[in-house]
Amino acid sequence: MSKTIGYMRVSSVDQNEERQRIELTRAGVKPANIYMDKQSGKDFYRPSYEKMISELKQGDLLYVLSIDRLGRNYEEIQNQWRILTKEIGIDICVIDMPLLDTRNGKDLMGTFIADLVLQILSFVAQTERENIKTRQQQGIDAAKKRGVRFGRPQKKMPQNFEIIVKKWEHKELSLEEVIYQCSISKSTFYRRLRKIRMRKK
């Protein structure tokens, strides 16, 4: 028996999680049949998506809010669409774009229109993502020029840090004693040590 499922993908700081859930529920997807992945912007690891793929059967219906939920870029969206519709044999409905509903227009013309719309939308999704990254980088560059610093503030070293280092080099202090006196981690100590040695070259 075929089933209706939904997939939603959100970043750890995404604000549209609730909208996706509402739209999937409104489309008739039961809460128990909604798969969701939360991820950072740095990776695309999708355990729930992989689980969903393994459980899909021919004739099932998948709802997604927008086409970019299927992939990060043009090629990946196209590939996932092919796997889902051609290899597994399910129907897909993209809520934000009614033309992308494989239940409609199963004839040659309908398939052609759906494929054409898919290519255009996946290209637009990738282009918009690249534009966002470009704007973000431009914002970061502009902020750096204004003197804005990013990342954690640098740990302040004690004024006698170089004296402490010399004592450590002469084995007058153990590494544990150095770390305790400076209130830093081992990695921070070695990083600052490298800077001192490079400065003296």
Secondary structure, 3 states (H helix, E strand, C coil): CCCEEEEEEEECCCCCHHHHHHHHHHCCCCHHHEEEEEECCCCCCCHHHHHHHHHCCCCCEEEECCHHHHCCCHHHHHHHHHHHHHHHCCEEEECCCCCCECCCCCCHHHHHHHHHHHHHHHHHHHHHHHHHHHHHHHHHHHHHHCCCCCCCCCCCCCCCHHHHHHHHHCCCCCHHHHHHHHCCCHHHHHHHHHHHHHHHC
